[in-house]
Amino acid sequence: MAVFLSLVTALLYGSGDFLGGLTSRRNSQIQVLITISLIGVAPLWVLAPLVADSVSLNDVFLGGAAGLAGIGGLGLLYRGLSRGPMSVFAPLTAIVSAAFPVIWGLARGDQQIFRTWIGIFLGLVGIFTLAFPEHKDGSRLSTSVVYEAILAGIGFGLFFALLSETAAQSAPWPIVSGRTSAAVVLLGVALIRKSAILPTGGWATLLGCAVCDTGANVAFLFALHYGQLGPVAVLASLYPAATVLLARLVLREHLTPRRVVGLVFALGAVVLVGLG
């Protein structure tokens, strides 16, 4: 069940990124983020009391902190990608976001068999290969860009790790807390910058992005209750595979040999972690 939910998480994250990329062609990043946060959290406020057995202030706090870590990582990601080079920033962020939960899990006492460790390694290689842009950016690499890439990855990884510390019976309240805290921060940033909040179009893709992103968070939270953080986080971080496949199916983008290799590594990771 952990493997299945982890793959659902990856599929939804990848689909959300794909739809978010489409809708960002008509709206600013802050408009997209605020809209998907508000749309995503609204139904959870209704469903959470019906689904959760109980909830503690500690779980709410951890969920809120996870949401802030995730939105902080996203802000650093956008900032870093705008400064470049993307050919270094994107894969470095992806690999750190997957490796950080593995280290966190080890520190918390998680133990894996050898086959699972091989699967985790293949998954990390697959993530790096899939996240690496097709066209290299020749701009100069600065130390600050490397630091921002690492910090962005830590933000995403910390989101995964903090959710793993919540109690199973509280789900999905930690996601509600995280989404709400992220929406409040984003609204505050928009007001300070005097940025437009309401989107100008693309509501269908915005709705799809919100559903996918929130659904991925919920699926990841439940996956943690069936498996250990390390392999769950690595499998969930295979979301670039879903984005690549959707771009191939919907936009008819060419699937290069390197992308195929990345998908093969991702498949190998799924098989080995699943067997473990």
C-alpha positions as CSV (number, residue, x, y, z in Angstrom):
1,M,0.0,0.0,0.0
2,A,2.9,2.4,0.8
3,V,4.3,1.9,-2.7
4,F,1.0,2.4,-4.4
5,L,0.2,5.6,-2.4
6,S,3.7,6.9,-3.1
7,L,3.3,6.4,-6.8
8,V,-0.1,8.1,-6.6
9,T,1.6,11.0,-4.9
10,A,4.3,11.2,-7.7
11,L,1.6,11.0,-10.4
12,L,-0.5,13.8,-8.8
13,Y,2.5,16.0,-8.1
14,G,3.8,15.5,-11.7
15,S,0.3,16.2,-13.1
16,G,0.0,19.3,-10.9
17,D,3.3,20.6,-12.1
18,F,2.3,20.1,-15.7
19,L,-1.1,21.9,-15.3
20,G,0.6,24.6,-13.2
21,G,3.1,25.2,-16.0
22,L,0.2,25.5,-18.5
23,T,-1.8,28.0,-16.4
24,S,1.4,30.0,-15.6
25,R,1.4,31.1,-19.2
26,R,-1.6,33.3,-18.5
27,N,-1.2,34.1,-14.8
28,S,1.7,35.1,-12.5
29,Q,3.2,32.6,-10.1
30,I,1.7,34.3,-7.1
31,Q,-1.8,34.2,-8.7
32,V,-1.4,30.5,-9.4
33,L,0.0,29.6,-6.0
34,I,-2.7,31.5,-4.1
35,T,-5.5,30.1,-6.2
36,I,-4.5,26.5,-5.9
37,S,-3.8,26.9,-2.2
38,L,-7.3,28.3,-1.5
39,I,-9.1,25.9,-3.9
40,G,-7.2,22.9,-2.5
41,V,-7.8,23.7,1.2
42,A,-11.5,24.6,1.0
43,P,-12.9,21.0,0.6
44,L,-10.5,19.7,3.1
45,W,-11.9,21.9,5.8
46,V,-15.2,20.1,5.2
47,L,-13.9,16.6,4.9
48,A,-11.2,16.6,7.6
49,P,-13.7,16.5,10.6
50,L,-15.4,13.5,8.9
51,V,-12.2,11.6,8.1
52,A,-9.9,12.2,11.0
53,D,-10.3,10.2,14.2
54,S,-8.7,12.9,16.3
55,V,-6.3,15.8,16.0
56,S,-3.8,17.4,18.4
57,L,-2.3,20.8,18.5
58,N,1.1,19.2,17.8
59,D,-0.1,17.7,14.5
60,V,-1.7,21.1,13.5
61,F,1.6,22.8,14.4
62,L,3.7,20.3,12.4
63,G,1.4,20.5,9.4
64,G,1.6,24.3,9.5
65,A,5.3,24.2,9.7
66,A,5.4,21.7,6.8
67,G,3.3,24.0,4.7
68,L,5.6,27.0,5.4
69,A,8.7,24.9,4.6
70,G,7.1,23.8,1.3
71,I,6.1,27.3,0.3
72,G,9.5,28.5,1.3
73,G,11.2,25.9,-0.9
74,L,8.9,26.8,-3.8
75,G,9.8,30.5,-3.5
76,L,13.5,29.7,-3.5
77,L,12.9,27.4,-6.5
78,Y,11.3,30.1,-8.6
79,R,13.9,32.6,-7.5
80,G,16.7,30.3,-8.4
81,L,15.3,29.2,-11.7
82,S,15.0,32.9,-12.7
83,R,18.7,33.5,-11.9
84,G,20.0,30.2,-13.4
85,P,21.6,28.2,-14.6
86,M,18.5,25.9,-14.7
87,S,20.7,23.0,-15.8
88,V,22.2,22.9,-12.3
89,F,19.5,24.4,-10.1
90,A,16.6,22.1,-11.1
91,P,18.3,18.7,-10.6
92,L,20.2,19.8,-7.5
93,T,16.9,20.9,-5.9
94,A,15.2,17.6,-6.9
95,I,18.0,15.4,-5.6
96,V,18.2,17.2,-2.2
97,S,14.5,17.1,-1.7
98,A,14.6,13.4,-2.1
99,A,17.8,12.7,-0.2
100,F,16.9,14.9,2.8
101,P,14.0,12.7,4.0
102,V,16.2,9.6,3.7
103,I,18.7,11.2,6.0
104,W,15.9,12.3,8.3
105,G,14.5,8.8,8.4
106,L,17.9,7.3,9.3
107,A,18.3,9.8,12.1
108,R,14.9,8.8,13.4
109,G,15.8,5.1,13.4
110,D,14.4,3.9,10.1
111,Q,16.0,0.7,8.8
112,Q,16.0,-0.6,5.3
113,I,17.1,-3.9,3.7
114,F,19.8,-3.9,1.1
115,R,17.4,-4.2,-1.8
116,T,15.5,-1.2,-0.7
117,W,18.7,0.8,-0.5
118,I,19.5,-0.1,-4.1
119,G,16.0,1.0,-5.0
120,I,16.5,4.3,-3.3
121,F,19.8,4.8,-5.1
122,L,18.2,4.1,-8.5
123,G,15.3,6.4,-7.6
124,L,17.7,9.3,-6.8
125,V,19.5,8.7,-10.1
126,G,16.2,8.6,-11.9
127,I,15.0,11.8,-10.3
128,F,18.3,13.6,-11.2
129,T,18.1,12.4,-14.8
130,L,14.4,13.3,-15.3
131,A,14.8,16.7,-13.6
132,F,17.9,17.7,-15.6
133,P,16.8,20.2,-18.4
134,E,17.4,19.1,-22.0
135,H,19.2,22.3,-23.0
136,K,22.2,23.3,-21.0
137,D,22.4,26.8,-19.7
138,G,25.9,28.2,-20.3
139,S,25.5,31.1,-17.7
140,R,28.0,31.3,-14.9
141,L,27.2,29.4,-11.8
142,S,27.5,31.4,-8.6
143,T,27.8,30.1,-5.0
144,S,24.6,31.8,-4.0
145,V,22.6,29.8,-6.7
146,V,24.0,26.5,-5.3
147,Y,23.0,27.5,-1.8
148,E,19.5,28.5,-2.9
149,A,19.1,25.2,-4.8
150,I,20.2,23.3,-1.7
151,L,17.9,25.3,0.5
152,A,14.9,24.9,-1.8
153,G,15.5,21.1,-1.8
154,I,15.7,21.2,2.0
155,G,12.4,23.1,2.1
156,F,10.7,20.4,0.1
157,G,12.4,17.6,2.0
158,L,11.5,19.2,5.3
159,F,7.9,19.3,4.2
160,F,8.0,15.5,3.7
161,A,9.9,15.0,7.0
162,L,7.6,17.1,9.1
163,L,4.5,15.3,7.8
164,S,6.1,12.0,8.8
165,E,6.1,13.1,12.4
166,T,2.3,13.6,12.6
167,A,0.0,11.0,14.0
168,A,-1.9,8.7,11.7
169,Q,-5.3,9.3,13.2
170,S,-5.0,13.1,12.6
171,A,-4.9,12.8,8.8
172,P,-5.7,15.0,6.8
173,W,-5.6,17.8,9.4
174,P,-1.9,18.4,8.9
175,I,-2.5,19.1,5.2
176,V,-5.3,21.5,6.1
177,S,-3.0,23.3,8.5
178,G,-0.2,23.4,5.9
179,R,-2.3,24.6,3.1
180,T,-3.9,27.3,5.3
181,S,-0.6,28.6,6.6
182,A,0.8,28.7,3.0
183,A,-2.3,30.5,1.7
184,V,-2.0,33.1,4.5
185,V,1.7,33.7,3.8
186,L,1.1,34.0,0.0
187,L,-1.8,36.5,0.5
188,G,0.5,38.5,2.8
189,V,3.2,38.6,0.2
190,A,0.8,39.6,-2.5
191,L,-0.6,42.5,-0.4
192,I,2.9,43.7,0.5
193,R,4.0,43.6,-3.1
194,K,0.6,44.9,-4.3
195,S,0.3,42.0,-6.7
196,A,-2.8,40.9,-8.5
197,I,-4.5,38.0,-6.7
198,L,-7.4,36.9,-8.9
199,P,-6.4,34.9,-12.0
200,T,-7.2,36.3,-15.4
201,G,-8.1,32.9,-17.0
202,G,-7.2,29.2,-17.2
203,W,-9.7,28.2,-14.4
204,A,-9.9,24.6,-15.7
205,T,-6.2,24.0,-15.4
206,L,-6.1,25.9,-12.1
207,L,-8.8,23.6,-10.7
208,G,-7.0,20.5,-12.0
209,C,-3.7,21.8,-10.5
210,A,-5.2,22.4,-7.1
211,V,-6.9,19.0,-7.0
212,C,-3.7,17.2,-8.1
213,D,-1.4,19.1,-5.7
214,T,-3.7,18.8,-2.6
215,G,-4.5,15.2,-3.5
216,A,-0.7,14.4,-3.7
217,N,-0.2,15.9,-0.2
218,V,-3.0,13.8,1.2
219,A,-1.8,10.6,-0.5
220,F,1.7,11.2,0.7
221,L,0.5,11.7,4.3
222,F,-1.4,8.3,4.2
223,A,1.6,6.6,2.5
224,L,3.7,7.5,5.5
225,H,1.4,5.4,7.7
226,Y,2.1,2.3,5.7
227,G,5.8,2.7,5.0
228,Q,9.0,4.3,6.2
229,L,9.9,7.9,5.2
230,G,13.0,7.3,3.1
231,P,11.5,5.0,0.3
232,V,8.1,6.7,0.4
233,A,9.7,10.2,-0.1
234,V,12.0,8.9,-2.9
235,L,9.1,7.3,-4.8
236,A,7.0,10.4,-4.3
237,S,9.8,12.5,-5.7
238,L,9.7,10.6,-9.0
239,Y,7.0,13.2,-10.1
240,P,9.2,14.4,-13.0
241,A,8.4,11.1,-14.7
242,A,4.7,12.0,-14.7
243,T,5.4,15.5,-16.0
244,V,7.6,14.1,-18.8
245,L,5.0,11.5,-19.8
246,L,2.2,14.1,-19.8
247,A,4.3,16.5,-22.0
248,R,4.8,13.6,-24.4
249,L,1.1,12.6,-24.5
250,V,-0.5,16.0,-24.4
251,L,2.0,18.4,-26.0
252,R,3.7,15.7,-28.2
253,E,7.1,16.6,-26.9
254,H,9.9,14.3,-28.0
255,L,11.0,11.7,-25.5
256,T,14.8,11.8,-25.7
257,P,17.1,8.9,-24.9
258,R,18.1,10.5,-21.6
259,R,14.5,10.8,-20.5
260,V,14.0,7.1,-21.4
261,V,17.0,6.2,-19.2
262,G,15.5,8.3,-16.4
263,L,12.2,6.5,-16.7
264,V,14.0,3.1,-16.6
265,F,15.8,4.0,-13.4
266,A,12.5,5.2,-11.9
267,L,10.9,1.9,-12.8
268,G,13.8,0.0,-11.3
269,A,13.4,2.0,-8.1
270,V,9.7,1.2,-7.9
271,V,10.3,-2.6,-8.4
272,L,13.1,-2.8,-5.8
273,V,11.4,-0.7,-3.2
274,G,8.2,-2.5,-3.7
275,L,9.9,-5.9,-3.3
276,G,11.7,-4.6,-0.2
